[in-house]
C-alpha cells in the first residue's frame, strides 16, 4: 500500500508527453506530424487510462484504509522562508482524480471523431492533454502556492480552448471575457494566499489549518483581516466555478468546441472552484461569516442560473446556465455544512452534464451539414424538433441525462440533489424554499430543451433556402475562415460536389476526412424548400455517450446507505471517512428511510410538476411553443390578460437578455473604464505634458528674447545686476517693516 502511494506523483505527468511530442513534432517535422495526426489520439487515451488505473487503485486504498498520505520535497529553504512541493492523497484527491480521468477519456474518444474535420486537430489534442495534466496537478497539490501555479495553468488552457477558433470574432471575444473575469478571481486568490502566509508563515494545508484555528480561538489574529483574506480565497472559487457575480464568462465559453464544454465547463475546470472550497473548508469553518457568505452566493447562483436558462435558444448556452445553477447547489452544500452532499452532487452532476454536453455535440454534428456549419443555426433549438426519428440513440442518452438532472429516481442526480435539499431545511427554510423552487425550474427548462429538440416536427423543413444571403457554409468550425456572406442555391449544391468557397474566389477541394463526414443527402431541392435530414453520429461518438449513460444510471448508488442490520453499504461515506470525521467527529450517515421517502416525494412531485408544465407549453400537442396561448386562454377579460402578457414578457426578456447583467457590466465597467482611460489620457497629454511643454517653450522664447539684450560689456551686466538686487532689497525691507 505504501509503495503505491509513493508513486502517486506520476499521475499529473502522465498526459504531459503527448503535449510535448505534438509540440516538438509540429516544430521540427510538421509535415510528418500532420500526416499521422489521427494516431495521436491513441497515446493520449492510453496515458490518461493509465492515470485512471492509478487513481482507481488509490481510491480503493482510500476506501479500505481510510487514511491520508502526503509526500514533500524541499524546493527553497533559508532562514526566513521555506517552500516545499509535493502531493497529497486523501479522499478529495482520489474523487477528483477519478472524475477527471474518466470524463477525460470519454471526451478524448469523442473528440477524435468530432474534431476529425478540423485543421486544428493536433493543436486541440495538445491543449486537451495539457489541461488534463494541469487539472490532475491541481487536485494533488499539497500547499496553496502549488495550487495557485496549477490554477493558472488550468486557466490558460481554458483560455486557449475557448478561443480555439480564434479567427472567429465571437470566439476571440469569449476567451478574452473568460480571461478577464477569471483574472479578477485569481488576483483575489493570490492576495488571500499572501494574507494567510503573513498571518501563519506557512502555506501547507495541515499547518495552515491548525495555526488559523488556534489563532482564531485565542484571539491571536484580527478577525476582520482573517475574514477578508478568507473572502479573497473564496473569490478565486467564485470566478472559476461561475458563481454570481463572476458567472458571465461561462455562457460565452460555449463558443469553444463542444467536447471542451463537456470536459472543462461541465465536469472538471468549473469543479476546481468547488474543489478549492472543499479543500479549504477546515479554514473557512472557523472564520466568522465565511460559511454564511458561501451559502448565500450558492443560493443566489442556484436561482439566477435557473431563471436565465428558461428562455435560451442556444442548446449549449442553456446547458451552460444549467451548469451554473447546479454548481450553485454544490456551492450551497459546503456553506451549510453538508460536505458529503457537495462532493456527492459534484460526482453525479459531472457525469450527467458531460453526457448532456456530448449529446448536444451529437445534435450539432447532425445539424451542421444542413445549415452549413453555421453555429447560430446548428445550435438553435427553435430550428430543431422531431429529431427522435433521425438520432434515436442520441435522443435516448439525452433523455436519461435530462431525467437525472431533473432529479427523477433512480438516476444519479436524484440521490445527491435530494440530500442537499434535505440539508437545506435544517440550515434555513428560506434557502430550502429557493432550492426546491429551483428544482422545479430545473425540470421545466431541461424538458423544454428536450422537447424543443426532439419532440414534434423537424422545423427546419420550413426554412426557405432559396434566399440564403445570410447563411454561411462550412464556417470557422471547419476551416478557420468564414464563407462569403452571399451564398446562393448553386453554392449549396456545390457542397455535394465537394467544393466550397472562401474569402477568395478560388475553389478548394475538401479533404478526404471532411468528405467522409458529409452524408449523402436524401432529398435535394423540392420547389423552393430544401429538405435535408439529420443523421446519427458515428460509433466513436456514441460509445462515450453510452458509457456516461451507465455512470448516470448507477453512480448514485455509491451514496445510498443500504443498512442491512450489521452490514452497511455506503461507499461514499467510507470513502470520505477521514474528511467527514474532521468536520463532524461523531458523524453517522445512517438514513431514516421514512424521512427520506417523505422528502423524496416532495422533491419528485416538484420535478414532475415542472415537467408537466414544460410538456404543456412545448410538447407536440401544442405546437405553438413560442407563446403561452394555453395559459392566456384561462384568463378571460382584457386587464387580466394584459397583466399576464406583461408578466410573461418581463420574465422572457429577463431570461433571454441574461438578467441584463452583461449589459450592466458593459455600461458600468467596460464603458466606464474606457471613459476613465480616455480622461486620463487627455489629462496626461493636455495637462501634465502641457505644463511640461509649456515650461520648455516659455524658457525657449524667454531665452531668445533676453539674448538680444546683452551687449557684451561687463559694466552693463554689473549695473543691471545691482539694479535688480536694489529692487529686491527695497521690496524686502518694505515688507519687513509693514
ABEGO torsion letter per residue (X at the ends): XAAAAAAAAAAAAAAAAAAAAAAAAAAABAAAAAAAAAAAAAAAAAAAAAAAAAAAAAAAAAAAAGBBBBBBBBABBBAABBBBBBBBBBAAAAAAAAAAAAAAAAAAAAAAAAAAABAAAAAAAAAAAAAAAAAAAAAABABAAAAAAAAAAAAAAAAAAAAABAABAAAAAAAAAAAAAAAAAAAAAAAAAAAAAAAAGBABAAAAAAAAAAAAAAGABBAAAAAAAAAAAAAAAAAAAGBOAAAAAAAAAAABBAAAAAAAAAAAAAAAAAAAAAAAAAAAAABBGAAAAAAAAAAAAAAAAAAAAAABABAAAAAAAAAAAAAAAAAAAAAAGBAAAAAAAAAAAAAAAAAAAAAAAAAAAAAAAAAGGBAAAAABAAABEGAAAABAAAAAAAAAAAAAAAGBOABAAAAAAAAAAAAAAAABAAAAAAAAAAAAAAAAAAAAAAAAAABEBBAAAABBAABBAABBBGBAAAAGBBBBABBBAAAAAAAAAGBBBBABABBBBBBAAAAAABBBBABBBBEABBBBBBBBBBAAAAAAAAAAAAAAAAAAAAABBBBBEABBBBAAAAAAAAAAAAABAABBABBBAAAAAAAAAAAAAAAAAAAAAAAAAABAABABAABAAAAAAABBEAAAAAAAAAAAAAAAAAAAAGGGAAAAAAAAAAAAAAAAAAAAAAAAAAAAAAAAAAAAAAAAAAAAAAAAABAGBAAAAAAAAAAAAAAAAAAAAAAAAX
